[in-house]
Amino acid sequence: MFLGYFNKERKKRRHRSFSVIFILFFSFICLYNVDAANNVKLQGWHLVDSGKHLDWTGKTKYSKRFNKAVEEWNNYKPRVIRKDTAFTIADVQISDYYLQTEVAGVTTDTGHIKFNKFHMDSFSLRKRRNTCTHELGHALGLAHNVKKSIMYEINTDMVHLRAADKASYDAAYKRY
């Protein structure tokens, strides 16, 4: 009798463990839409408005590189990313900050792109541009991707979109 009770309890614990693992895995899949075969990796959020535009405002010390980053994305899908005007509502606010961390830039789901002067000031022009292009990718809904892409999680001197970036952007664009 006692042994039967013990086995039932062990089965319940095993079932609970499996349930927790399943929930964690399912949560990850919902948070990041991943199509590994095509290197499509999306975040669970984006900052593009219902008109399929990403209107930005603000100031950054790295505006030349930021404008080049906007141009890079818009060369692939024209007129999606635009500077805010009196007739639009800004979706993204760009700014700079200084903090001694490992992060060169950050994009938040609340509509902020911030560049860390601690790193950006020491970067080459290409690495600055890479950071700007990468952070705009997050605003567009892209997650970190493969090594040879703008959306790779580590800063490089790569400044042009690659196949993985374009595939992810295509998938994200369908969700807007």
DRENGULO-642435 format. One record per residue: residue number from 0; residue in three letters; x, y, z of N, C-alpha, C in turn. Coordinates in pm, 1 decimal, m for minus. Example, Ala and Ser with C-alpha at 12.3 -4.5 7.8 and 13.67 -1.06 7.14 Angstrom:
BEGIN
+-----+--------+----------+----------+----------+----------+----------+----------+----------+----------+----------+
! num ! residu !       nu !       nv !       nw !      cau !      cav !      caw !       cu !       cv !       cw !
+-----+--------+----------+----------+----------+----------+----------+----------+----------+----------+----------+
!   0 !    ALA !   1319.0 !   m569.0 !    780.0 !   1230.0 !   m450.0 !    780.0 !   1320.0 !   m330.0 !    780.0 !
!   1 !    SER !   1285.0 !   m225.0 !    708.0 !   1367.0 !   m106.0 !    714.0 !   1290.0 !      3.0 !    787.0 !
+-----+--------+----------+----------+----------+----------+----------+----------+----------+----------+----------+
END
This chain:
BEGIN
+-----+--------+----------+----------+----------+----------+----------+----------+----------+----------+----------+
! num ! residu !       nu !       nv !       nw !      cau !      cav !      caw !       cu !       cv !       cw !
+-----+--------+----------+----------+----------+----------+----------+----------+----------+----------+----------+
!   0 !    MET !     82.8 !   m118.3 !      0.0 !      0.0 !      0.0 !      0.0 !     87.3 !    124.8 !      0.0 !
!   1 !    PHE !    182.6 !    131.9 !     91.5 !    270.9 !    248.9 !    101.6 !    351.9 !    265.8 !    m26.6 !
!   2 !    LEU !    400.1 !    155.7 !    m85.2 !    478.9 !    161.3 !   m207.9 !    395.4 !    215.5 !   m325.0 !
!   3 !    GLY !    268.3 !    177.5 !   m332.1 !    179.8 !    229.5 !   m436.7 !    160.9 !    379.4 !   m422.8 !
!   4 !    TYR !    145.9 !    428.1 !   m299.8 !    131.1 !    572.1 !   m274.4 !    258.2 !    645.3 !   m316.7 !
!   5 !    PHE !    373.7 !    588.2 !   m281.7 !    502.7 !    648.0 !   m315.9 !    518.2 !    660.4 !   m467.5 !
!   6 !    ASN !    481.5 !    557.0 !   m542.4 !    491.0 !    559.9 !   m688.6 !    397.1 !    664.5 !   m748.7 !
!   7 !    LYS !    275.6 !    678.8 !   m690.8 !    181.6 !    780.2 !   m739.9 !    238.6 !    920.5 !   m719.8 !
!   8 !    GLU !    298.6 !    944.3 !   m604.4 !    356.5 !   1075.7 !   m575.0 !    473.9 !   1105.8 !   m670.1 !
!   9 !    ARG !    554.9 !   1005.6 !   m696.2 !    667.3 !   1023.5 !   m787.0 !    617.8 !   1053.5 !   m928.4 !
!  10 !    LYS !    512.5 !    986.6 !   m971.9 !    454.5 !   1013.9 !  m1103.2 !    399.7 !   1156.2 !  m1109.0 !
!  11 !    LYS !    335.6 !   1203.1 !  m1000.7 !    283.3 !   1339.5 !   m997.0 !    396.3 !   1440.5 !  m1009.3 !
!  12 !    ARG !    506.9 !   1418.4 !   m935.7 !    621.8 !   1509.7 !   m942.2 !    682.4 !   1511.1 !  m1082.7 !
!  13 !    ARG !    695.1 !   1393.6 !  m1143.9 !    748.4 !   1384.7 !  m1278.3 !    657.4 !   1459.0 !  m1376.5 !
!  14 !    HIS !    526.0 !   1442.8 !  m1359.1 !    429.9 !   1512.9 !  m1445.0 !    441.3 !   1664.2 !  m1425.9 !
!  15 !    ARG !    455.1 !   1709.9 !  m1299.8 !    472.1 !   1853.2 !  m1273.1 !    600.3 !   1905.7 !  m1336.7 !
!  16 !    SER !    708.8 !   1829.0 !  m1327.3 !    835.8 !   1870.3 !  m1387.8 !    822.1 !   1882.5 !  m1538.3 !
!  17 !    PHE !    756.4 !   1785.3 !  m1598.4 !    733.9 !   1790.8 !  m1742.5 !    648.9 !   1911.8 !  m1778.8 !
!  18 !    SER !    547.4 !   1940.8 !  m1699.2 !    459.8 !   2055.5 !  m1725.7 !    537.3 !   2186.5 !  m1718.9 !
!  19 !    VAL !    623.7 !   2199.6 !  m1621.3 !    703.5 !   2321.3 !  m1607.3 !    796.5 !   2337.8 !  m1727.5 !
!  20 !    ILE !    863.0 !   2230.5 !  m1768.0 !    952.9 !   2235.9 !  m1883.0 !    874.2 !   2272.6 !  m2008.7 !
!  21 !    PHE !    755.7 !   2212.8 !  m2026.8 !    673.0 !   2242.8 !  m2143.0 !    630.7 !   2390.0 !  m2143.8 !
!  22 !    ILE !    589.3 !   2442.7 !  m2030.4 !    546.5 !   2582.5 !  m2020.6 !    662.7 !   2675.7 !  m2051.4 !
!  23 !    LEU !    781.5 !   2647.0 !  m1997.8 !    897.8 !   2730.3 !  m2026.3 !    932.8 !   2727.7 !  m2174.6 !
!  24 !    PHE !    929.5 !   2611.1 !  m2234.1 !    959.9 !   2599.4 !  m2376.5 !    856.3 !   2674.3 !  m2459.7 !
!  25 !    PHE !    728.5 !   2656.5 !  m2427.8 !    621.7 !   2723.7 !  m2501.5 !    632.9 !   2875.3 !  m2486.0 !
!  26 !    SER !    669.0 !   2922.5 !  m2367.6 !    687.3 !   3066.5 !  m2344.9 !    799.5 !   3119.7 !  m2432.5 !
!  27 !    PHE !    908.0 !   3045.9 !  m2443.8 !   1019.5 !   3087.9 !  m2528.9 !    974.9 !   3097.5 !  m2674.2 !
!  28 !    ILE !    900.0 !   2998.7 !  m2721.2 !    853.1 !   2998.0 !  m2859.7 !    760.5 !   3117.1 !  m2884.7 !
!  29 !    CYS !    676.4 !   3151.4 !  m2788.5 !    586.1 !   3265.8 !  m2806.3 !    662.1 !   3397.5 !  m2803.5 !
!  30 !    LEU !    764.1 !   3406.2 !  m2721.5 !    840.8 !   3529.6 !  m2710.0 !    924.9 !   3552.9 !  m2834.6 !
!  31 !    TYR !    984.6 !   3449.1 !  m2886.3 !   1068.1 !   3460.4 !  m3005.4 !   1014.7 !   3367.6 !  m3112.7 !
!  32 !    ASN !    978.4 !   3423.0 !  m3225.6 !    932.3 !   3343.8 !  m3337.6 !   1056.4 !   3303.4 !  m3416.3 !
!  33 !    VAL !   1090.2 !   3175.3 !  m3414.0 !   1215.2 !   3129.0 !  m3473.3 !   1186.3 !   3031.2 !  m3586.5 !
!  34 !    ASP !   1240.1 !   3059.0 !  m3703.9 !   1237.3 !   2969.2 !  m3818.2 !   1383.1 !   2942.1 !  m3851.8 !
!  35 !    ALA !   1441.7 !   2843.1 !  m3786.4 !   1585.1 !   2817.8 !  m3796.6 !   1628.8 !   2785.4 !  m3939.3 !
!  36 !    ALA !   1543.9 !   2720.9 !  m4015.3 !   1581.4 !   2682.4 !  m4152.0 !   1611.1 !   2805.2 !  m4237.9 !
!  37 !    ASN !   1540.8 !   2914.6 !  m4214.7 !   1560.4 !   3035.3 !  m4294.3 !   1628.2 !   3147.1 !  m4215.3 !
!  38 !    ASN !   1680.0 !   3116.0 !  m4099.5 !   1742.0 !   3215.9 !  m4012.0 !   1648.1 !   3332.9 !  m3984.2 !
!  39 !    VAL !   1520.8 !   3303.0 !  m3966.2 !   1422.2 !   3405.1 !  m3930.3 !   1408.0 !   3403.7 !  m3779.7 !
!  40 !    LYS !   1440.7 !   3517.5 !  m3718.5 !   1429.6 !   3528.1 !  m3573.5 !   1365.6 !   3661.0 !  m3539.5 !
!  41 !    LEU !   1247.3 !   3653.0 !  m3476.7 !   1170.9 !   3772.1 !  m3443.3 !   1151.1 !   3783.4 !  m3293.5 !
!  42 !    GLN !   1139.9 !   3906.5 !  m3247.0 !   1103.8 !   3932.4 !  m3108.3 !    952.2 !   3919.6 !  m3095.8 !
!  43 !    GLY !    903.4 !   3923.1 !  m2975.1 !    759.4 !   3921.0 !  m2951.5 !    696.4 !   4058.2 !  m2964.2 !
!  44 !    TRP !    774.7 !   4159.7 !  m2999.0 !    723.5 !   4296.8 !  m3011.2 !    797.0 !   4371.7 !  m3121.4 !
!  45 !    HIS !    737.8 !   4482.1 !  m3167.4 !    800.8 !   4573.0 !  m3262.5 !    744.3 !   4711.9 !  m3237.5 !
!  46 !    LEU !    803.5 !   4812.4 !  m3297.1 !    761.6 !   4951.1 !  m3276.0 !    700.7 !   5014.2 !  m3401.0 !
!  47 !    VAL !    672.6 !   4933.8 !  m3501.1 !    614.6 !   4982.4 !  m3625.8 !    465.6 !   5009.0 !  m3603.0 !
!  48 !    ASP !    417.8 !   5124.7 !  m3652.0 !    277.5 !   5160.7 !  m3629.9 !    184.5 !   5089.6 !  m3728.1 !
!  49 !    SER !     54.9 !   5111.4 !  m3713.2 !    m44.4 !   5041.2 !  m3795.3 !    m37.4 !   5079.3 !  m3943.7 !
!  50 !    GLY !     26.7 !   5191.3 !  m3975.1 !     45.9 !   5231.0 !  m4114.5 !    172.3 !   5172.9 !  m4175.9 !
!  51 !    LYS !    235.8 !   5080.7 !  m4103.8 !    360.9 !   5015.6 !  m4145.6 !    476.7 !   5114.8 !  m4157.7 !
!  52 !    HIS !    480.1 !   5210.0 !  m4062.9 !    590.0 !   5305.5 !  m4056.7 !    652.5 !   5303.8 !  m3918.1 !
!  53 !    LEU !    778.1 !   5336.9 !  m3915.5 !    851.7 !   5354.4 !  m3790.8 !    903.0 !   5498.3 !  m3792.7 !
!  54 !    ASP !    828.9 !   5588.1 !  m3728.1 !    863.7 !   5730.3 !  m3726.3 !    948.7 !   5758.2 !  m3603.3 !
!  55 !    TRP !   1062.7 !   5823.4 !  m3624.1 !   1155.4 !   5847.1 !  m3513.8 !   1177.3 !   5996.7 !  m3492.2 !
!  56 !    THR !   1213.6 !   6029.7 !  m3369.7 !   1248.7 !   6165.5 !  m3332.3 !   1360.4 !   6157.8 !  m3229.2 !
!  57 !    GLY !   1418.1 !   6271.7 !  m3197.1 !   1523.0 !   6275.9 !  m3095.0 !   1656.5 !   6315.4 !  m3153.4 !
!  58 !    LYS !   1756.3 !   6312.6 !  m3066.9 !   1891.7 !   6350.9 !  m3107.7 !   1991.4 !   6247.3 !  m3058.5 !
!  59 !    THR !   2094.5 !   6228.8 !  m3138.2 !   2205.8 !   6143.6 !  m3100.0 !   2334.0 !   6205.1 !  m3154.1 !
!  60 !    LYS !   2439.6 !   6184.9 !  m3081.4 !   2572.4 !   6228.0 !  m3125.4 !   2614.0 !   6154.4 !  m3253.0 !
!  61 !    TYR !   2549.1 !   6043.2 !  m3280.7 !   2586.3 !   5954.9 !  m3390.3 !   2484.9 !   5964.4 !  m3505.3 !
!  62 !    SER !   2430.4 !   6083.7 !  m3527.8 !   2322.2 !   6101.6 !  m3625.3 !   2363.9 !   6063.3 !  m3767.8 !
!  63 !    LYS !   2488.2 !   6088.8 !  m3807.6 !   2531.1 !   6050.2 !  m3942.5 !   2523.8 !   5899.0 !  m3959.9 !
!  64 !    ARG !   2569.2 !   5825.5 !  m3861.0 !   2565.6 !   5678.9 !  m3867.5 !   2420.5 !   5630.0 !  m3857.9 !
!  65 !    PHE !   2341.0 !   5696.4 !  m3773.7 !   2200.5 !   5658.6 !  m3760.2 !   2127.5 !   5679.1 !  m3893.5 !
!  66 !    ASN !   2152.7 !   5791.6 !  m3959.7 !   2089.0 !   5817.8 !  m4089.1 !   2131.0 !   5714.6 !  m4193.5 !
!  67 !    LYS !   2256.2 !   5670.3 !  m4189.2 !   2303.2 !   5564.7 !  m4280.0 !   2231.5 !   5432.4 !  m4249.8 !
!  68 !    ALA !   2206.9 !   5407.7 !  m4121.3 !   2135.1 !   5286.7 !  m4082.0 !   1991.0 !   5291.1 !  m4133.0 !
!  69 !    VAL !   1926.0 !   5405.9 !  m4119.7 !   1790.8 !   5422.9 !  m4172.6 !   1791.4 !   5396.8 !  m4323.0 !
!  70 !    GLU !   1888.8 !   5452.8 !  m4390.4 !   1901.9 !   5434.7 !  m4535.2 !   1919.4 !   5286.5 !  m4571.9 !
!  71 !    GLU !   1998.5 !   5214.7 !  m4493.6 !   2022.6 !   5072.0 !  m4520.6 !   1892.3 !   4992.0 !  m4514.7 !
!  72 !    TRP !   1811.7 !   5011.6 !  m4409.9 !   1684.4 !   4940.6 !  m4398.6 !   1587.6 !   4986.3 !  m4507.3 !
!  73 !    ASN !   1582.9 !   5117.9 !  m4532.4 !   1489.2 !   5170.4 !  m4632.7 !   1528.3 !   5134.9 !  m4775.8 !
!  74 !    ASN !   1654.5 !   5104.0 !  m4800.2 !   1693.9 !   5055.8 !  m4932.6 !   1632.3 !   4918.8 !  m4960.0 !
!  75 !    TYR !   1607.8 !   4842.8 !  m4853.7 !   1546.5 !   4711.2 !  m4870.4 !   1393.5 !   4721.9 !  m4876.4 !
!  76 !    LYS !   1334.4 !   4797.7 !  m4785.7 !   1189.4 !   4822.0 !  m4785.8 !   1170.0 !   4973.5 !  m4776.7 !
!  77 !    PRO !   1146.1 !   5038.0 !  m4889.2 !   1142.0 !   5185.1 !  m4894.5 !   1036.3 !   5249.4 !  m4804.6 !
!  78 !    ARG !   1075.3 !   5361.8 !  m4746.2 !    988.2 !   5452.8 !  m4671.4 !    921.4 !   5392.7 !  m4548.7 !
!  79 !    VAL !    975.7 !   5287.7 !  m4492.6 !    919.7 !   5234.5 !  m4368.3 !    968.5 !   5319.7 !  m4251.4 !
!  80 !    ILE !   1098.2 !   5344.3 !  m4244.0 !   1155.4 !   5422.8 !  m4133.9 !   1162.1 !   5568.7 !  m4179.3 !
!  81 !    ARG !   1098.2 !   5657.5 !  m4100.2 !   1091.1 !   5798.4 !  m4138.4 !   1119.5 !   5887.4 !  m4018.2 !
!  82 !    LYS !   1176.0 !   6003.6 !  m4046.6 !   1194.0 !   6105.7 !  m3943.1 !   1056.5 !   6162.2 !  m3912.1 !
!  83 !    ASP !   1030.1 !   6183.2 !  m3785.7 !    901.8 !   6236.2 !  m3740.4 !    878.3 !   6375.9 !  m3798.0 !
!  84 !    THR !    753.6 !   6404.7 !  m3831.3 !    714.9 !   6538.0 !  m3879.9 !    600.3 !   6589.1 !  m3793.7 !
!  85 !    ALA !    555.6 !   6708.4 !  m3823.2 !    441.6 !   6765.8 !  m3750.9 !    313.4 !   6687.8 !  m3778.6 !
!  86 !    PHE !    313.0 !   6606.2 !  m3883.8 !    193.3 !   6532.6 !  m3923.1 !    195.9 !   6385.8 !  m3880.4 !
!  87 !    THR !    298.8 !   6343.4 !  m3810.1 !    308.4 !   6204.0 !  m3765.1 !    332.3 !   6199.8 !  m3614.8 !
!  88 !    ILE !    310.3 !   6085.6 !  m3557.3 !    338.4 !   6062.3 !  m3415.9 !    461.1 !   5973.4 !  m3409.4 !
!  89 !    ALA !    559.5 !   6015.9 !  m3333.3 !    684.6 !   5939.3 !  m3324.1 !    659.9 !   5804.6 !  m3256.9 !
!  90 !    ASP !    714.5 !   5701.2 !  m3318.5 !    708.1 !   5566.7 !  m3261.8 !    832.6 !   5538.0 !  m3177.9 !
!  91 !    VAL !    941.5 !   5608.9 !  m3210.8 !   1070.6 !   5584.0 !  m3146.5 !   1138.0 !   5716.8 !  m3110.9 !
!  92 !    GLN !   1194.6 !   5721.4 !  m2993.3 !   1273.1 !   5836.3 !  m2946.7 !   1419.0 !   5790.0 !  m2938.4 !
!  93 !    ILE !   1510.1 !   5858.3 !  m3010.8 !   1651.6 !   5821.1 !  m3003.3 !   1724.4 !   5917.6 !  m2909.9 !
!  94 !    SER !   1824.9 !   5864.9 !  m2840.2 !   1903.7 !   5947.1 !  m2748.6 !   2034.1 !   5875.4 !  m2716.2 !
!  95 !    ASP !   2118.3 !   5943.6 !  m2640.0 !   2246.3 !   5888.3 !  m2594.8 !   2248.1 !   5881.0 !  m2442.9 !
!  96 !    TYR !   2333.9 !   5797.4 !  m2391.8 !   2357.9 !   5789.0 !  m2248.4 !   2501.4 !   5744.0 !  m2227.0 !
!  97 !    TYR !   2546.7 !   5750.1 !  m2104.2 !   2682.9 !   5706.2 !  m2072.2 !   2674.6 !   5613.5 !  m1951.6 !
!  98 !    LEU !   2717.7 !   5488.7 !  m1971.3 !   2718.3 !   5391.9 !  m1863.1 !   2825.3 !   5287.5 !  m1892.3 !
!  99 !    GLN !   2907.4 !   5258.1 !  m1794.5 !   3016.2 !   5161.7 !  m1814.1 !   2962.5 !   5019.7 !  m1800.7 !
! 100 !    THR !   2906.5 !   4971.6 !  m1911.9 !   2855.4 !   4834.8 !  m1919.8 !   2907.3 !   4773.6 !  m2049.8 !
! 101 !    GLU !   2867.5 !   4651.9 !  m2076.5 !   2907.7 !   4585.2 !  m2200.1 !   2815.9 !   4619.7 !  m2317.2 !
! 102 !    VAL !   2710.9 !   4695.0 !  m2293.3 !   2609.1 !   4724.7 !  m2393.9 !   2641.6 !   4853.7 !  m2468.1 !
! 103 !    ALA !   2640.8 !   4847.5 !  m2602.5 !   2669.1 !   4965.6 !  m2684.4 !   2542.0 !   5040.3 !  m2722.6 !
! 104 !    GLY !   2431.0 !   4971.0 !  m2726.0 !   2303.5 !   5032.6 !  m2759.0 !   2190.4 !   4947.5 !  m2706.2 !
! 105 !    VAL !   2075.3 !   5010.4 !  m2690.2 !   1959.8 !   4937.0 !  m2638.9 !   1833.4 !   4991.0 !  m2705.5 !
! 106 !    THR !   1742.0 !   4899.8 !  m2735.3 !   1610.8 !   4935.1 !  m2787.5 !   1507.4 !   4874.4 !  m2693.6 !
! 107 !    THR !   1413.0 !   4956.6 !  m2650.1 !   1311.4 !   4908.1 !  m2557.1 !   1176.9 !   4895.0 !  m2625.9 !
! 108 !    ASP !   1093.2 !   4809.3 !  m2570.6 !    959.2 !   4792.0 !  m2625.9 !    868.7 !   4911.2 !  m2596.3 !
! 109 !    THR !    919.2 !   5008.7 !  m2521.3 !    843.9 !   5130.9 !  m2492.7 !    878.9 !   5243.6 !  m2589.3 !
! 110 !    GLY !    962.7 !   5216.7 !  m2689.4 !    988.3 !   5312.9 !  m2794.5 !   1112.2 !   5398.0 !  m2778.5 !
! 111 !    HIS !   1216.1 !   5341.4 !  m2721.5 !   1341.6 !   5415.6 !  m2704.9 !   1457.4 !   5338.1 !  m2767.5 !
! 112 !    ILE !   1540.2 !   5410.2 !  m2841.6 !   1669.0 !   5358.0 !  m2887.8 !   1774.2 !   5448.7 !  m2826.3 !
! 113 !    LYS !   1864.1 !   5388.4 !  m2748.3 !   1966.9 !   5466.6 !  m2679.2 !   2104.0 !   5410.7 !  m2713.0 !
! 114 !    PHE !   2196.8 !   5503.4 !  m2737.2 !   2333.8 !   5465.4 !  m2770.7 !   2425.1 !   5502.0 !  m2655.4 !
! 115 !    ASN !   2508.0 !   5405.2 !  m2614.7 !   2597.1 !   5422.2 !  m2500.7 !   2728.2 !   5487.3 !  m2544.9 !
! 116 !    LYS !   2747.6 !   5612.1 !  m2506.1 !   2868.3 !   5686.4 !  m2544.8 !   2995.2 !   5620.9 !  m2491.4 !
! 117 !    PHE !   2984.3 !   5545.9 !  m2382.6 !   3099.8 !   5475.8 !  m2326.1 !   3167.2 !   5388.8 !  m2432.1 !
! 118 !    HIS !   3087.8 !   5321.3 !  m2514.1 !   3142.7 !   5237.7 !  m2621.6 !   3146.5 !   5309.6 !  m2755.4 !
! 119 !    MET !   3037.2 !   5375.7 !  m2788.1 !   3023.9 !   5434.9 !  m2921.4 !   3136.5 !   5533.0 !  m2952.8 !
! 120 !    ASP !   3181.9 !   5608.7 !  m2854.2 !   3289.2 !   5705.9 !  m2878.4 !   3419.7 !   5639.6 !  m2921.1 !
! 121 !    SER !   3441.6 !   5517.3 !  m2878.5 !   3566.3 !   5448.9 !  m2913.0 !   3553.8 !   5360.6 !  m3037.4 !
! 122 !    PHE !   3431.7 !   5343.3 !  m3088.2 !   3409.5 !   5258.5 !  m3204.9 !   3452.6 !   5327.5 !  m3333.4 !
! 123 !    SER !   3488.8 !   5245.8 !  m3431.1 !   3512.4 !   5297.0 !  m3566.4 !   3377.5 !   5342.2 !  m3623.9 !
! 124 !    LEU !   3381.4 !   5416.3 !  m3733.5 !   3257.5 !   5461.6 !  m3796.1 !   3170.3 !   5343.8 !  m3838.7 !
! 125 !    ARG !   3233.5 !   5237.1 !  m3885.9 !   3157.9 !   5118.7 !  m3928.3 !   3091.3 !   5049.4 !  m3809.5 !
! 126 !    LYS !   3159.3 !   5040.6 !  m3696.5 !   3098.2 !   4977.7 !  m3578.5 !   2984.6 !   5063.6 !  m3523.5 !
! 127 !    ARG !   2999.1 !   5194.9 !  m3532.0 !   2888.5 !   5282.8 !  m3490.6 !   2767.5 !   5259.2 !  m3580.3 !
! 128 !    ARG !   2794.1 !   5252.7 !  m3708.9 !   2684.7 !   5229.5 !  m3804.2 !   2621.6 !   5092.9 !  m3781.7 !
! 129 !    ASN !   2702.4 !   4992.5 !  m3754.0 !   2651.3 !   4858.8 !  m3724.6 !   2558.0 !   4864.0 !  m3603.5 !
! 130 !    THR !   2599.2 !   4934.3 !  m3499.6 !   2517.6 !   4943.4 !  m3378.3 !   2384.5 !   5012.0 !  m3408.5 !
! 131 !    CYS !   2388.3 !   5121.0 !  m3483.7 !   2265.1 !   5192.1 !  m3520.1 !   2172.6 !   5103.8 !  m3603.3 !
! 132 !    THR !   2228.2 !   5033.8 !  m3700.2 !   2148.7 !   4946.1 !  m3787.0 !   2090.3 !   4831.0 !  m3706.3 !
! 133 !    HIS !   2169.9 !   4775.1 !  m3616.9 !   2127.3 !   4664.9 !  m3530.9 !   2010.5 !   4708.5 !  m3441.3 !
! 134 !    GLU !   2023.6 !   4823.0 !  m3377.5 !   1918.4 !   4869.2 !  m3286.3 !   1789.4 !   4901.1 !  m3362.2 !
! 135 !    LEU !   1800.9 !   4955.8 !  m3482.4 !   1681.9 !   4976.7 !  m3565.1 !   1616.4 !   4843.1 !  m3599.5 !
! 136 !    GLY !   1697.9 !   4740.3 !  m3619.7 !   1643.8 !   4606.2 !  m3644.5 !   1556.8 !   4559.7 !  m3529.5 !
! 137 !    HIS !   1600.6 !   4585.3 !  m3405.8 !   1517.6 !   4550.0 !  m3290.0 !   1386.3 !   4628.1 !  m3293.2 !
! 138 !    ALA !   1391.9 !   4757.4 !  m3325.4 !   1269.9 !   4838.5 !  m3332.7 !   1174.2 !   4782.6 !  m3439.0 !
! 139 !    LEU !   1229.2 !   4723.2 !  m3543.8 !   1148.6 !   4661.9 !  m3649.5 !   1094.5 !   4524.9 !  m3608.5 !
! 140 !    GLY !   1139.3 !   4473.3 !  m3494.4 !   1089.5 !   4345.9 !  m3443.8 !   1182.2 !   4228.2 !  m3461.6 !
! 141 !    LEU !   1305.7 !   4252.1 !  m3505.3 !   1400.1 !   4143.6 !  m3527.7 !   1475.1 !   4107.4 !  m3400.0 !
! 142 !    ALA !   1498.0 !   3979.9 !  m3379.7 !   1575.7 !   3929.9 !  m3266.2 !   1719.6 !   3904.5 !  m3312.4 !
! 143 !    HIS !   1806.2 !   3869.2 !  m3218.9 !   1944.2 !   3836.8 !  m3254.4 !   1945.2 !   3717.7 !  m3348.6 !
! 144 !    ASN !   2042.8 !   3717.8 !  m3438.8 !   2046.1 !   3616.9 !  m3544.0 !   2186.9 !   3560.5 !  m3559.2 !
! 145 !    VAL !   2212.4 !   3500.1 !  m3671.8 !   2337.7 !   3428.5 !  m3698.0 !   2457.1 !   3523.7 !  m3705.3 !
! 146 !    LYS !   2576.0 !   3465.9 !  m3695.3 !   2699.9 !   3542.8 !  m3687.6 !   2720.7 !   3639.0 !  m3804.3 !
! 147 !    LYS !   2692.3 !   3598.4 !  m3923.2 !   2716.8 !   3684.2 !  m4040.5 !   2591.8 !   3764.3 !  m4074.4 !
! 148 !    SER !   2541.5 !   3841.2 !  m3977.1 !   2424.2 !   3925.2 !  m3999.6 !   2435.3 !   4052.0 !  m3915.3 !
! 149 !    ILE !   2361.1 !   4154.1 !  m3954.8 !   2353.8 !   4278.1 !  m3876.7 !   2298.3 !   4246.7 !  m3737.6 !
! 150 !    MET !   2204.7 !   4153.4 !  m3731.0 !   2138.3 !   4123.0 !  m3604.2 !   2215.7 !   4023.8 !  m3517.5 !
! 151 !    TYR !   2341.3 !   3997.9 !  m3549.3 !   2425.8 !   3917.2 !  m3461.4 !   2441.1 !   3991.8 !  m3329.1 !
! 152 !    GLU !   2442.9 !   3918.8 !  m3219.3 !   2440.3 !   3982.0 !  m3088.0 !   2568.5 !   4055.3 !  m3048.7 !
! 153 !    ILE !   2676.0 !   4034.2 !  m3119.6 !   2802.9 !   4100.6 !  m3089.0 !   2833.4 !   4202.3 !  m3198.2 !
! 154 !    ASN !   2879.0 !   4320.7 !  m3159.6 !   2907.5 !   4428.9 !  m3252.4 !   3020.0 !   4390.2 !  m3347.4 !
! 155 !    THR !   2997.6 !   4418.2 !  m3476.7 !   3099.5 !   4392.9 !  m3579.3 !   3112.7 !   4519.2 !  m3664.4 !
! 156 !    ASP !   3192.7 !   4512.0 !  m3767.9 !   3201.8 !   4626.3 !  m3858.7 !   3116.3 !   4604.2 !  m3984.0 !
! 157 !    MET !   3026.4 !   4507.3 !  m3980.1 !   2935.7 !   4479.0 !  m4090.1 !   2829.4 !   4590.0 !  m4095.8 !
! 158 !    VAL !   2804.2 !   4645.4 !  m4214.3 !   2709.3 !   4756.7 !  m4225.6 !   2597.2 !   4732.7 !  m4325.9 !
! 159 !    HIS !   2601.0 !   4620.7 !  m4397.0 !   2497.9 !   4592.6 !  m4496.4 !   2414.8 !   4471.8 !  m4454.1 !
! 160 !    LEU !   2285.3 !   4476.7 !  m4485.1 !   2195.1 !   4367.0 !  m4451.8 !   2237.0 !   4240.0 !  m4524.0 !
! 161 !    ARG !   2222.8 !   4128.7 !  m4455.5 !   2253.0 !   3997.4 !  m4511.6 !   2123.3 !   3919.5 !  m4530.0 !
! 162 !    ALA !   2132.6 !   3802.5 !  m4584.6 !   2014.8 !   3720.5 !  m4612.8 !   1931.2 !   3695.2 !  m4487.0 !
! 163 !    ALA !   1995.1 !   3665.5 !  m4376.0 !   1921.1 !   3638.9 !  m4252.0 !   1846.7 !   3764.1 !  m4204.3 !
! 164 !    ASP !   1908.9 !   3881.4 !  m4218.6 !   1842.8 !   4006.2 !  m4180.5 !   1719.5 !   4029.7 !  m4267.3 !
! 165 !    LYS !   1734.7 !   4009.9 !  m4397.4 !   1625.2 !   4032.8 !  m4491.0 !   1511.4 !   3932.8 !  m4469.1 !
! 166 !    ALA !   1545.5 !   3806.9 !  m4444.8 !   1442.0 !   3705.1 !  m4420.8 !   1363.4 !   3737.2 !  m4293.3 !
! 167 !    SER !   1433.0 !   3779.6 !  m4190.0 !   1365.1 !   3816.2 !  m4065.2 !   1278.4 !   3939.7 !  m4085.3 !
! 168 !    TYR !   1330.4 !   4038.6 !  m4157.8 !   1254.1 !   4160.5 !  m4184.1 !   1129.6 !   4129.3 !  m4266.5 !
! 169 !    ASP !   1141.6 !   4043.6 !  m4366.4 !   1026.1 !   4003.7 !  m4446.2 !    917.9 !   3941.2 !  m4357.2 !
! 170 !    ALA !    959.2 !   3854.0 !  m4267.6 !    864.1 !   3788.4 !  m4177.1 !    801.4 !   3888.9 !  m4080.6 !
! 171 !    ALA !    883.9 !   3981.1 !  m4029.4 !    832.7 !   4082.7 !  m3937.3 !    733.6 !   4173.3 !  m4008.5 !
! 172 !    TYR !    763.9 !   4211.9 !  m4131.4 !    679.9 !   4303.3 !  m4208.9 !    538.7 !   4246.4 !  m4227.6 !
! 173 !    LYS !    528.3 !   4115.5 !  m4241.1 !    398.4 !   4050.3 !  m4257.3 !    314.1 !   4062.8 !  m4130.4 !
! 174 !    ARG !    380.3 !   4079.9 !  m4014.8 !    307.5 !   4090.9 !  m3887.1 !    258.7 !   4231.6 !  m3857.8 !
! 175 !    TYR !    313.7 !   4332.4 !  m3923.0 !    277.5 !   4470.8 !  m3892.3 !    132.4 !   4498.9 !  m3927.6 !
+-----+--------+----------+----------+----------+----------+----------+----------+----------+----------+----------+
END
